[in-house]
Amino acid sequence: MNQLICKDFREFKTHEGKSLPTSDWLVVTQDMINAFADATKDFQWIHVDVERAKKESPFKKPIAHGFMSVSLLSKMLTDVIVIESMSMGVNYGLNKVRFPHPVPSESRLRLHSTLTKIEEYTEKGLKVTCECSIEIEGIEKPACVAEFVSLMFEV
């Protein structure tokens, strides 16, 4: 896996405005979709009813929840960014979120992202904004585009 590996926040800040490595592919399985439905209590048939989706959906299979796509951003970003001095990170929020294309079950996704802004946040923290686009293998439109904002803290 390609990763941006930085010793500390000082080194990390030199990457502001630059693209991050592309993440590895991640398969969105029906089991993942069902678990997300269980967690959110969103059991709309287009997500969880495989047989009905085969017959009635234009995608001929279930699709992942849009919010499942955006929730994968945390995992995908932590896969491509390693800061050795970082003690923890938390989600701060999202800007300009859109879901241009549904994610059919068993699709492969990967993240393309850019570090658009890095700001000081408290004495040992940073507020980091990343422009993110989740690619669906074989589909022109992305699953999700968003500005993802997180807080990172050093030891």
SVG drawing of the C-alpha trace seen along z (x, -y; Angstrom):
<svg xmlns="http://www.w3.org/2000/svg" viewBox="-39 -27 49 40">
<polyline fill="none" stroke="black" stroke-width="0.4" points="0.0,0.0 1.2,-3.5 1.2,-5.7 2.3,-9.2 4.6,-8.5 5.7,-11.5 7.7,-11.6 5.7,-14.4 3.3,-17.2 6.0,-19.6 6.9,-17.2 3.2,-16.5 2.4,-20.2 4.9,-20.4 2.3,-18.3 -0.5,-20.9 -1.9,-21.4 -0.6,-18.1 -2.3,-14.9 -2.2,-11.9 -1.4,-8.4 -4.4,-6.5 -5.8,-4.0 -5.9,-0.2 -9.1,1.2 -11.8,2.0 -14.6,4.4 -18.1,3.4 -19.7,6.7 -23.4,7.5 -22.5,8.4 -21.0,4.9 -24.1,3.3 -26.3,5.5 -24.2,4.6 -24.5,0.9 -28.3,1.3 -28.3,3.0 -26.3,0.1 -28.4,-2.7 -31.8,-0.9 -32.1,-1.8 -33.5,1.4 -34.8,0.0 -35.1,2.9 -32.7,1.4 -29.9,2.1 -30.8,5.4 -33.3,7.4 -31.0,9.2 -33.9,11.0 -36.0,7.9 -33.0,5.8 -32.3,8.4 -35.9,8.0 -36.7,4.3 -33.5,2.3 -31.9,0.7 -28.6,1.9 -29.8,5.5 -28.3,5.9 -28.5,4.1 -26.6,0.8 -24.8,-0.5 -26.2,-3.4 -24.8,-6.7 -23.8,-7.4 -21.9,-4.1 -19.8,-5.4 -18.9,-8.6 -18.3,-6.6 -15.5,-4.7 -13.5,-8.0 -12.1,-7.7 -10.7,-4.2 -9.4,-5.0 -7.6,-8.2 -6.0,-6.4 -4.8,-3.8 -2.9,-6.4 -1.7,-8.8 0.8,-7.7 2.1,-10.3 4.4,-8.5 4.0,-11.1 0.2,-11.2 -1.6,-9.9 -5.2,-10.1 -7.5,-11.6 -11.2,-12.4 -13.8,-13.4 -14.6,-17.1 -17.1,-17.2 -17.8,-17.2 -18.3,-19.9 -20.0,-19.7 -20.9,-16.0 -22.4,-14.4 -23.1,-10.9 -22.9,-11.0 -23.3,-7.3 -24.7,-4.4 -22.3,-1.6 -23.6,1.8 -22.9,4.6 -19.5,6.3 -18.1,3.2 -14.4,2.2 -13.8,-1.3 -10.6,-3.4 -9.9,-6.9 -8.3,-9.8 -7.6,-12.7 -5.8,-16.0 -4.6,-17.7 -6.3,-21.1 -5.8,-22.8 -3.8,-22.2 -4.5,-24.5 -3.2,-24.7 -5.8,-23.4 -4.8,-23.8 -1.3,-23.4 -0.7,-19.8 -3.4,-19.5 -4.1,-20.1 -7.4,-20.6 -6.9,-18.9 -9.2,-19.3 -9.0,-16.8 -10.8,-16.9 -11.9,-13.3 -13.4,-11.3 -14.2,-7.6 -13.8,-5.8 -16.0,-2.8 -14.0,-0.4 -15.4,-0.4 -17.9,-3.3 -17.1,-6.8 -18.9,-8.8 -17.5,-8.6 -19.5,-7.0 -18.8,-10.0 -17.1,-13.4 -16.6,-15.4 -14.4,-17.7 -13.5,-15.7 -12.3,-17.6 -10.5,-15.9 -8.6,-16.7 -5.2,-15.1 -3.3,-15.2 0.4,-14.6 1.8,-12.9"/>
</svg>
